[in-house]
């Protein structure tokens, strides 16, 4: 199976402008999940919601077309797709001719679905939505709803994940609340380049100590891991340390290479969030 260090991250890459599915570089989820105590079926549902802002191809007369795209990758899939490889793959559409937008969508769906299930005998479909320029001005900017943890005046001194900062207030009545922060930052697993994000934590159960939760989120600041892995680590740390009845964690990361990745994990079945970008995306 592919290793992150064998990807094109941090390396000089040639520009390929003719369709080339071999550029996709899937990486198994299992290794990083084992680190956080997940073996076999995970205790969460959800998906990775991708947005692609640099999608272009040629029509049959050679005229360039441009679009935005949203991809929905089920978290049950065996693999993630390394983001630079997805960028290179999308670039390979630039001088390739397609009959129409539906042909592009079907190609993307087939290729991405195969990549995220590669190496297994299972298969499922990656959701693909393509937005053409006539709807660009209808795309909203949407900030995560919830009570802002960033209002708290706290002292921070730990910048690698510290789940021991998490605790609950067991003497207080159970609550249902939504907490958000814009202070999430981690680094790329391979290059160490910064990844910036906002995170929303929705839960029911004993009240989580908010100061400790914010300190915990800040503790990812010097941590090297992919977006999907960070969100699953946050979910599992809260799930095991605070033992909520219900839990959902949703992060929206700023874009790099024309892509943003927005993982969502939930302990119970519910609709996926709308993939609407935030102001920083």
Residue pairs with C-beta under 8 A, 6 or more apart in sequence:
1 27
1 28
1 119
2 25
2 26
2 27
2 28
2 82
3 27
4 27
4 82
4 189
4 190
4 226
5 190
7 25
7 27
7 82
7 84
7 85
7 190
8 25
8 82
8 84
8 85
8 88
9 82
9 84
9 188
9 190
9 191
10 190
10 191
13 84
13 88
15 91
16 23
16 88
16 91
16 92
17 91
17 92
17 94
17 95
17 96
18 92
18 95
18 96
19 92
19 93
19 96
19 107
20 89
20 92
21 89
21 111
23 85
23 88
23 89
23 92
24 81
24 85
24 86
24 89
24 111
24 112
24 115
25 81
25 82
25 84
25 85
26 78
26 79
26 80
26 81
26 82
26 115
26 116
26 118
26 119
27 79
27 80
27 81
27 82
27 226
28 78
28 79
28 119
29 77
29 78
29 79
29 80
29 228
30 78
32 225
32 226
32 229
32 232
33 39
33 42
33 232
36 232
36 233
36 236
36 237
37 236
37 240
38 232
38 236
42 75
42 76
42 232
43 236
43 239
43 267
44 75
44 232
44 235
44 239
44 265
44 266
44 267
45 75
45 76
45 265
45 266
45 267
45 268
45 269
46 75
46 248
46 263
46 264
46 265
46 266
46 272
47 72
47 73
47 74
47 75
47 127
47 263
47 264
47 272
48 71
48 72
48 73
48 75
48 80
48 227
48 228
48 261
48 262
48 263
48 264
49 70
49 71
49 72
49 261
49 262
49 263
49 264
49 272
49 273
49 275
50 69
50 70
50 71
50 72
50 73
50 86
50 259
50 260
50 261
50 262
51 68
51 69
51 70
51 71
51 255
51 259
51 260
51 262
51 275
51 277
51 281
52 68
52 69
52 70
52 71
52 86
52 90
52 258
52 259
53 68
53 255
53 258
53 259
53 260
54 87
54 90
54 91
54 257
54 258
54 259
55 66
55 67
55 68
55 69
55 90
55 93
55 104
55 130
56 64
56 65
56 66
56 67
56 93
56 94
57 64
57 65
57 93
57 94
57 96
57 97
57 98
57 104
58 64
58 65
58 94
58 95
58 96
58 97
58 98
59 65
59 97
59 98
59 99
59 100
60 97
60 98
60 99
62 97
65 101
66 133
67 101
67 104
67 130
67 131
67 132
67 133
68 130
68 131
68 136
68 139
69 108
69 128
69 129
69 130
69 131
70 127
70 128
70 129
70 131
70 275
71 108
71 112
71 126
71 127
71 128
72 126
72 127
72 128
72 272
72 275
73 80
73 81
73 112
73 116
73 126
74 116
74 124
74 126
75 228
75 232
75 263
75 265
76 124
77 116
77 117
77 124
77 126
78 116
78 117
78 118
78 119
78 120
78 122
79 115
79 116
79 117
79 118
79 119
80 116
80 226
80 228
81 112
81 115
81 116
82 226
83 226
83 256
83 257
83 259
83 261
84 257
86 259
87 257
87 258
87 259
89 111
90 258
93 104
98 104
98 107
101 130
101 132
104 130
105 128
105 129
105 130
108 126
108 128
108 130
109 125
109 126
109 127
109 128
112 126
112 128
113 123
113 124
113 125
113 126
114 123
116 126
117 123
117 124
131 139
139 276
139 277
140 276
141 276
141 277
141 278
141 279
142 274
142 276
142 277
142 278
143 198
143 278
143 279
144 180
144 198
144 199
144 200
144 250
144 252
144 278
145 178
145 180
145 200
146 177
146 178
146 179
146 180
146 200
146 201
146 202
147 177
147 178
147 179
147 180
148 179
148 180
148 181
148 182
149 179
149 180
149 181
149 183
149 210
149 213
149 214
149 217
150 181
150 182
150 183
150 214
152 210
152 211
152 214
154 211
154 214
154 215
156 215
156 218
156 219
158 165
158 215
158 218
158 219
159 218
159 219
159 220
159 221
159 222
159 223
160 219
160 220
160 222
160 223
161 216
161 219
161 220
161 223
161 233
161 237
162 215
162 216
162 219
163 216
163 237
163 240
163 241
164 241
165 212
165 213
165 215
165 216
165 219
166 208
166 209
166 212
166 213
166 216
166 237
166 238
166 241
166 242
167 208
167 209
167 212
167 241
167 242
168 205
168 206
168 207
168 208
168 209
168 242
168 243
169 206
169 207
169 208
169 209
170 206
172 206
172 207
174 204
174 205
174 206
174 207
174 245
175 204
175 205
175 206
175 207
176 203
176 204
176 246
177 202
177 203
177 207
178 200
178 201
178 202
179 200
179 201
179 202
179 208
179 210
179 213
180 198
180 199
180 200
180 201
181 198
181 199
181 214
181 217
182 198
182 280
183 214
183 217
183 218
184 196
184 197
184 198
184 199
184 217
184 220
184 230
184 251
185 194
185 195
185 196
185 197
185 220
185 221
186 194
186 195
186 197
186 220
186 221
186 223
186 224
186 225
186 227
186 230
187 193
187 194
187 195
187 222
187 223
187 224
187 225
188 194
188 195
188 224
188 226
189 224
189 225
189 226
189 229
190 224
192 224
193 256
195 227
195 253
195 254
195 256
196 253
196 254
196 280
197 227
197 251
197 252
197 253
197 254
198 251
198 252
198 278
198 280
199 217
199 231
199 234
199 249
199 250
199 251
199 252
200 248
200 249
200 250
200 251
201 208
201 213
201 234
201 238
201 247
201 248
201 249
202 246
202 247
202 248
202 249
202 250
203 238
203 242
203 244
203 245
203 246
203 247
203 248
204 244
204 245
204 246
205 242
205 243
205 244
205 245
205 246
205 247
206 242
206 243
206 244
208 238
208 242
208 244
213 238
216 237
217 234
220 230
220 234
223 230
225 233
227 251
227 253
227 261
227 262
227 263
228 261
228 263
230 251
230 263
231 249
231 250
231 251
231 263
231 264
231 265
232 263
232 265
234 249
234 251
235 247
235 249
235 265
238 244
238 247
238 249
239 247
239 267
244 267
246 267
246 268
247 266
247 267
248 264
248 265
248 266
248 267
248 268
248 270
249 263
249 264
249 265
249 266
250 262
250 263
250 264
250 265
250 273
251 262
251 263
252 260
252 262
252 277
252 278
252 281
253 260
253 261
253 262
253 281
254 260
254 280
254 281
255 281
260 277
260 281
262 273
262 275
264 272
264 273
